[in-house]
């Protein structure tokens, strides 16, 4: 059970809802949908999940951020780290559907110039 699966009463104070869902294809690609807040308290869950995919040979990743409500620098760092790991394994990472505020963060940080973003 991950924190995002626990009833709200059992979650630590200050914890915000976060979830990941995955669809893996037989061609070595996967789409991971992220919802909620990607920040210091949730970034390690996403990093570990995506690193595990790459380690299993799923190197072409689409991260659907349509349901993302917030991202901080820790979340951005995870995206960059996973992008690097995927590219080292011969794959890539694509962000799909960032909302207006997430897109602004990607543009201001310069990440939209190194990461493929699909609106």
C-alpha positions in Angstrom: 0.0 0.0 0.0 1.3 3.4 -0.9 0.4 6.6 1.0 -1.9 7.6 -1.8 -3.9 4.4 -1.2 -4.5 5.1 2.5 -7.7 6.7 3.8 -7.2 10.4 4.4 -7.5 9.9 8.2 -4.4 7.6 8.1 -2.2 9.9 5.9 0.4 12.1 7.6 -0.4 15.7 8.4 0.3 17.9 5.4 0.1 15.0 2.9 -1.7 15.8 -0.3 -3.3 13.3 -2.6 -1.0 11.8 -5.2 -1.5 8.8 -7.5 0.2 7.0 -10.4 -1.4 4.7 -12.8 0.5 2.8 -15.5 -0.3 1.3 -18.9 2.6 -0.7 -20.2 2.8 -1.8 -23.9 4.6 -4.8 -25.3 6.9 -2.5 -27.4 8.9 -1.2 -24.5 6.8 1.9 -23.9 4.5 2.9 -21.0 2.2 5.7 -20.2 2.2 6.8 -16.5 -0.6 9.1 -15.5 0.2 11.3 -12.5 -2.4 13.1 -10.5 -2.3 15.4 -7.5 0.8 17.2 -6.2 4.3 16.3 -7.2 6.5 17.7 -4.5 9.0 16.8 -1.8 6.6 14.4 -0.1 5.6 12.5 -3.3 8.5 12.8 -5.7 10.3 9.7 -4.4 7.3 7.6 -5.1 7.2 8.8 -8.8 11.0 8.5 -9.1 11.1 4.9 -7.8 8.2 3.8 -10.0 9.7 5.3 -13.2 13.2 4.0 -12.4 11.8 0.5 -11.9 10.1 0.7 -15.4 13.4 1.7 -17.0 15.2 -1.1 -15.1 12.7 -3.6 -16.6 13.4 -2.3 -20.1 10.5 0.0 -20.5 12.5 3.0 -21.7 10.0 5.0 -23.8 7.9 6.8 -21.2 5.0 9.1 -21.6 4.1 10.9 -18.3 0.6 12.1 -18.5 0.4 15.1 -16.2 -3.1 16.2 -17.1 -4.2 15.5 -13.5 -1.2 17.2 -11.9 -2.3 20.1 -9.7 1.1 21.2 -8.4 4.8 20.6 -9.1 7.8 22.0 -7.2 11.6 21.9 -7.9 11.8 18.4 -6.4 9.2 17.1 -8.9 11.1 18.8 -11.7 14.3 17.2 -10.5 12.7 13.8 -10.7 11.5 14.4 -14.3 15.0 15.4 -15.3 16.6 12.4 -13.5 14.2 9.9 -15.1 14.7 11.6 -18.5 18.4 11.1 -18.2 18.1 7.5 -17.1 15.6 6.7 -20.0 17.9 8.3 -22.6 21.0 6.5 -21.2 19.0 3.2 -21.8 18.2 4.3 -25.4 14.7 5.7 -24.7 13.0 9.0 -23.9 10.5 10.7 -21.7 7.6 12.8 -23.0 5.3 14.9 -20.8 1.7 14.9 -21.9 -1.0 17.5 -21.1 0.5 19.9 -18.6 -1.9 22.5 -17.3 -1.3 26.2 -17.7 0.7 26.6 -14.5 2.8 23.4 -15.0 3.5 24.5 -18.6 4.7 27.9 -17.2 7.0 26.2 -14.7 8.4 24.0 -17.5 9.0 27.1 -19.7 10.5 29.3 -17.0 12.8 26.5 -15.9 13.9 25.8 -19.4 12.9 22.2 -19.2 10.4 22.5 -22.1 13.5 23.0 -24.3 15.0 19.6 -23.4 11.9 17.5 -22.7 9.3 16.7 -25.4 5.9 18.2 -24.3 2.6 17.3 -25.9 -0.3 19.6 -25.1 
